[in-house]
Amino acid sequence: MLFSAITLLRCECGEVHPAALTFKPDRARFVCANCLGRERGAREAVCARCGKIEPIHNHHVRGRDVSEDTVEWCINCHQKYHRGRSVQAIEKRKN
């Protein structure tokens, strides 16, 4: 079965952000965290960040070590946020 590069670099739902995608060899394609969460039966609600109804993860607003305050973000938004922060931290250490 042949896929174009564009088909391979996105989830069937249309998600294309690299931080949200995971390659699944058994499917020979990328799948986003929201689709994987939905398959696991994760609770769904409106994401406070993107506004879509998706599988939810409680994000600690100021970090779990500092506060118990959380907001409901979809799993994709949560991964995008944290992977973006880790890239920023690496860049700061280089400078």
C-alpha positions in Angstrom: 0.0 0.0 0.0 1.4 3.4 -1.0 0.9 6.6 0.9 1.9 10.1 0.0 4.1 12.0 2.5 1.2 14.2 3.3 -1.1 11.3 4.1 1.6 9.8 6.4 2.3 13.0 8.3 -1.3 13.5 9.6 -3.9 11.6 11.6 -7.1 10.3 9.9 -8.9 13.1 11.8 -6.8 15.8 10.1 -4.4 16.6 13.0 -1.0 17.5 11.6 1.0 19.0 14.5 4.1 16.9 15.1 3.8 17.1 18.9 0.3 15.5 18.8 1.3 12.7 16.5 2.6 9.2 17.3 3.7 6.7 14.6 1.9 3.4 15.0 3.8 0.7 13.1 0.8 -1.7 13.2 -1.2 0.8 11.3 1.7 2.1 9.2 0.7 5.7 9.9 0.6 8.5 12.4 -2.3 8.7 14.9 -3.0 11.8 17.1 -3.2 11.7 20.9 -6.9 12.6 20.8 -7.8 9.6 18.6 -5.7 7.3 20.8 -7.5 8.7 23.9 -10.9 8.2 22.3 -10.0 4.6 21.5 -9.0 4.1 25.2 -12.4 5.5 26.3 -11.1 8.8 27.7 -13.7 11.2 28.9 -14.6 13.9 26.4 -15.5 17.5 27.0 -15.0 21.0 25.5 -11.3 21.9 25.5 -10.6 25.2 27.2 -7.8 25.9 24.7 -9.1 25.0 21.3 -12.9 24.8 22.0 -13.4 21.4 20.4 -15.1 18.4 22.0 -12.2 16.0 22.5 -10.8 13.5 25.0 -9.7 15.7 28.0 -6.6 15.9 30.2 -6.5 18.1 33.3 -3.7 20.6 32.8 -2.2 22.2 35.9 -2.2 25.9 35.4 0.9 26.8 37.4 2.4 23.4 37.5 1.4 20.5 39.7 4.1 21.2 42.3 2.8 24.7 42.8 -1.0 24.5 42.6 -3.9 22.1 42.3 -5.7 24.5 39.9 -6.4 22.7 36.6 -8.2 23.4 33.3 -9.5 20.9 30.9 -7.5 20.7 27.7 -7.7 18.1 25.0 -4.8 15.7 24.9 -3.5 17.2 21.7 -3.4 20.7 23.1 -1.7 19.4 26.2 1.0 17.7 24.3 1.5 20.7 22.0 1.9 23.0 25.0 4.4 20.8 26.9 6.5 19.8 23.9 6.7 23.4 22.9 7.8 24.4 26.4 10.5 21.7 26.4 11.9 22.9 23.1 11.9 26.5 24.5 13.8 25.3 27.6 16.5 23.6 25.4 16.9 26.8 23.3 17.4 28.9 26.5 20.0 26.5 27.8 22.0 26.8 24.5 22.2 30.6 24.8 
